[in-house]
Amino acid sequence: MILGEGNTSVGVDEQTFYVKASGTELRTADENTFVLVKREPVMDLLDRGQATDSEIDSVLNAAVVGENKAKPSVETLMHAYFQGIPGVKYVVHTHPISVNSILCSKNAFELLSGRIFPDEIVCCGLEHVFVPYVDPGLTLAKEIRQRCEDYMAVHGRPPRSILMQNHGLIVLSSSTKEALSACKMWVKAATILMNAAMLGGVNYLTPEQAARIEHRPDEEYRRRILAKE
């Protein structure tokens, strides 16, 4: 982790969640790193869809309800959306070097178009949401919401991972253990993917092979164990 990169959130109840304060470091995070915010005014801003930078700052600062009055991350907008998805409590957005090496490449979409080994599927899911680069903040939150809603309409469940071109990784989970497992596995998968691409090309699992791993009873059991705190 370098400087103040990435941001995380954890749901408290239907009305509030903690989110990383702007400019703080996840590497050195403590109780002062996070601010408690109300979800409703942030979602009202997202639903409105348009605002100046100063208006966004004003809404985010006014949404703070905890004792820590630090400025919430501008990505609080996307966290507010994620925290309203049933089953999602922890949202982890990071900028891993290996993952971003792929996301910043010209072939990011193609390289990330398949799965390459079983544990990747167990921890990160069979599919992910890919988001082309857009301006962070309100514009990004709108794009993410639309693409996640499209995903859920097709698959009937929330995505486990969102990959943002030229930006970074987002993991959604119900437990801290599950979130950490997915983050670590994405780093491993990205590293293997880059090495395979340099060693003659990537040998992706077929859709049938990947689906078999996703639905095997033993792998489903292992996924449940990995998700337990």
C-alpha positions in Angstrom: 0.0 0.0 0.0 1.4 3.4 -1.0 0.3 6.7 0.4 -3.5 7.0 0.8 -4.5 4.5 -1.9 -7.8 2.6 -1.8 -10.7 2.7 0.5 -12.9 0.4 2.5 -16.3 0.4 4.2 -18.3 -1.7 6.6 -22.0 -1.6 7.1 -23.4 -0.8 10.6 -27.1 -0.9 9.9 -29.5 0.0 7.0 -28.9 3.7 7.6 -25.2 4.0 8.4 -21.8 2.7 7.5 -18.1 3.4 8.2 -15.9 4.5 5.3 -12.3 5.4 5.0 -11.5 9.1 5.4 -9.9 10.8 2.5 -6.1 10.8 2.6 -5.7 8.2 5.3 -3.7 5.0 4.8 -5.1 1.5 4.9 -1.6 0.2 5.8 -1.7 2.2 9.1 -5.5 2.1 9.6 -6.9 2.5 13.1 -10.1 3.8 14.6 -9.3 7.3 13.4 -9.0 6.2 9.8 -12.8 5.7 9.3 -15.8 8.0 9.6 -19.4 7.1 10.2 -21.8 8.4 7.5 -25.5 8.3 6.8 -26.3 6.4 3.6 -29.5 8.2 2.6 -28.1 11.7 1.7 -25.2 10.1 -0.2 -27.7 7.9 -2.2 -29.9 11.0 -2.9 -26.8 12.6 -4.5 -26.1 9.4 -6.5 -29.8 9.2 -7.6 -29.6 12.9 -8.7 -26.7 12.0 -10.9 -25.2 15.5 -11.4 -23.3 17.8 -9.0 -20.3 20.0 -8.9 -17.2 19.0 -7.0 -18.0 21.5 -4.3 -21.6 20.2 -4.0 -20.3 16.6 -3.7 -17.9 17.7 -0.9 -20.7 19.5 0.9 -23.0 16.4 0.8 -20.3 14.0 1.9 -19.2 16.3 4.8 -22.8 16.8 5.9 -23.5 13.0 5.8 -20.9 12.4 8.6 -22.7 11.5 11.9 -19.9 10.1 14.0 -17.5 11.8 16.4 -14.7 11.7 13.8 -15.4 14.6 11.5 -12.7 13.9 8.9 -13.7 14.2 5.2 -15.1 10.9 3.8 -13.4 9.5 0.7 -14.9 10.7 -2.6 -15.6 7.0 -3.3 -18.2 7.1 -0.4 -20.7 7.4 -3.3 -20.0 3.9 -4.6 -19.7 2.5 -1.0 -23.2 3.8 -0.3 -24.5 1.9 -3.2 -22.7 -1.3 -2.3 -23.9 -1.1 1.3 -27.5 -1.3 0.1 -27.0 -4.7 -1.7 -28.4 -7.5 0.4 -25.7 -9.7 1.8 -22.9 -7.1 1.4 -21.3 -5.8 4.6 -17.6 -5.4 3.7 -16.4 -3.5 0.7 -12.7 -3.5 0.0 -11.2 -1.3 -2.8 -7.5 -1.6 -3.3 -4.9 -0.9 -6.0 -2.7 -4.0 -6.0 0.4 -3.7 -8.3 -0.2 -7.0 -10.1 -3.9 -6.4 -10.6 -3.4 -2.8 -11.8 -0.6 -3.9 -14.1 -3.2 -5.8 -16.1 -6.0 -3.2 -15.6 -3.6 -0.5 -17.0 -2.7 -2.6 -20.1 -4.3 -2.3 -23.5 -5.5 -5.9 -23.3 -7.0 -5.7 -19.9 -10.5 -6.8 -20.9 -9.3 -9.7 -23.0 -6.8 -10.9 -20.4 -9.5 -10.9 -17.7 -12.1 -12.6 -19.9 -11.7 -16.1 -18.3 -10.6 -18.0 -15.3 -7.3 -19.9 -15.1 -7.3 -22.1 -12.0 -9.8 -23.6 -9.5 -8.9 -21.6 -6.4 -9.4 -18.3 -8.4 -13.0 -19.4 -9.0 -13.6 -20.5 -5.4 -12.3 -17.2 -3.9 -13.1 -14.6 -6.6 -16.1 -16.0 -8.4 -16.9 -17.4 -11.8 -17.5 -13.9 -13.3 -16.7 -10.3 -12.4 -17.9 -6.9 -13.4 -15.5 -5.0 -15.6 -15.8 -1.2 -15.6 -14.1 0.9 -18.3 -12.3 3.9 -17.0 -14.4 6.9 -15.9 -13.8 9.8 -13.6 -13.6 8.7 -9.9 -16.4 9.9 -7.6 -20.0 10.4 -8.8 -19.4 9.4 -12.4 -17.7 6.2 -11.4 -20.4 5.4 -8.8 -23.1 5.8 -11.5 -21.3 3.6 -13.9 -20.6 0.9 -11.3 -24.3 0.9 -10.2 -25.5 0.4 -13.7 -23.1 -2.4 -14.5 -23.7 -4.2 -11.2 -27.5 -3.9 -11.7 -27.1 -5.4 -15.2 -25.0 -8.2 -13.7 -27.5 -9.0 -11.0 -30.4 -9.0 -13.5 -28.5 -11.7 -15.5 -27.0 -13.8 -12.6 -29.5 -13.2 -9.8 -26.8 -12.5 -7.3 -24.3 -9.7 -6.5 -20.8 -9.9 -8.1 -18.0 -10.8 -5.8 -15.5 -8.6 -7.6 -15.5 -5.4 -9.7 -12.4 -4.6 -11.8 -12.0 -1.0 -12.9 -9.8 -0.2 -15.9 -6.8 2.0 -15.0 -8.0 2.1 -11.4 -8.2 -0.9 -9.3 -10.1 -3.8 -7.6 -13.2 -3.9 -5.5 -14.3 -7.0 -3.5 -17.8 -7.4 -1.9 -18.3 -9.8 0.9 -20.3 -10.7 4.0 -17.2 -11.4 6.2 -13.7 -9.9 6.6 -12.1 -13.3 6.1 -13.9 -13.8 2.8 -12.9 -10.3 1.6 -9.2 -10.9 2.5 -9.2 -14.2 0.8 -10.6 -12.7 -2.4 -8.1 -9.8 -2.4 -5.1 -12.1 -1.9 -6.4 -14.5 -4.6 -6.7 -11.6 -7.1 -3.1 -10.7 -6.5 -2.1 -14.3 -7.0 -4.3 -14.7 -10.1 -3.0 -11.5 -11.7 0.6 -12.5 -11.1 0.0 -15.9 -12.7 -1.9 -14.4 -15.5 0.9 -12.0 -16.4 3.5 -14.7 -16.3 1.4 -17.0 -18.4 0.9 -14.3 -21.0 4.7 -13.9 -21.2 5.3 -17.6 -21.5 3.5 -18.2 -24.8 -0.1 -17.3 -23.9 -2.8 -17.9 -21.3 -4.5 -21.4 -21.2 -7.9 -20.5 -19.8 -10.3 -23.0 -18.4 -13.2 -23.8 -20.7 -16.6 -22.4 -19.6 -17.6 -26.0 -18.8 -14.5 -26.6 -16.7 -15.0 -23.3 -14.8 -18.7 -23.9 -14.2 -17.9 -27.4 -12.8 -15.5 -25.9 -10.2 -18.1 -23.2 -9.3 -20.8 -25.8 -8.6 -18.9 -28.8 -7.2 -20.2 -29.6 -3.7 -16.7 -29.9 -2.2 -15.8 -26.5 -3.6 -19.0 -24.9 -2.4 -18.2 -26.4 1.1 -14.7 -25.0 0.9 -16.1 -21.6 -0.1 -18.4 -21.5 2.9 -15.5 -22.4 5.3 -13.4 -19.7 3.8 -16.2 -17.2 4.4 -16.6 -17.9 8.1 -15.0 -15.5 10.5 
